[in-house]
Amino acid sequence: LKAGAAYVPLDPVYPVERLEFMAADAGVVAVVSSVSVDERVREAMPAPVVLVDDLDEVGEPGQGDPSHQTHSGSAAYVIYTSGSTGRPKGVVVSHGNAVGLLRSAGRELGCGRGDV
């Protein structure tokens, strides 16, 4: 999110065909996964797969903020519904809407600035 990209949660228990459709429909450019996910699912993705299990080999993350700035209207994530036609339908959730959801949840849970 900090780099300006949106994420698309893909549940590996879904049929491979559904995951392929969702990834292609959302224009996924990279997939973050783990070796615990079925290899057939990883191989079906239309984009390079980065395994979190291998991230220790990559090294330390870069310092500083990425140059890309996000705005309240920028996409934060795309969530797929079952769709009334039987095909999954992507719903884009903006950064502003995600922040609003988190603020509301924080109020409901009684969280304040000092809570971590």
WOLIN-V566158 format. One line per field, one symbol per residue. phi: phi as a letter, one per 40 degrees, with the letter a starting at -180 (. if undefined). A space follows every 50 residues. Layout:
# WOLIN-V566158
phi=???
This chain:
# WOLIN-V566158
phi=.ccgccbbcbccccddcccdccccccgdbabbabcccddcccccccadbb cccccccchccccgccccbcbdccccabbbccgccgccbcbcbcdccccd cccccccccgcbdccb
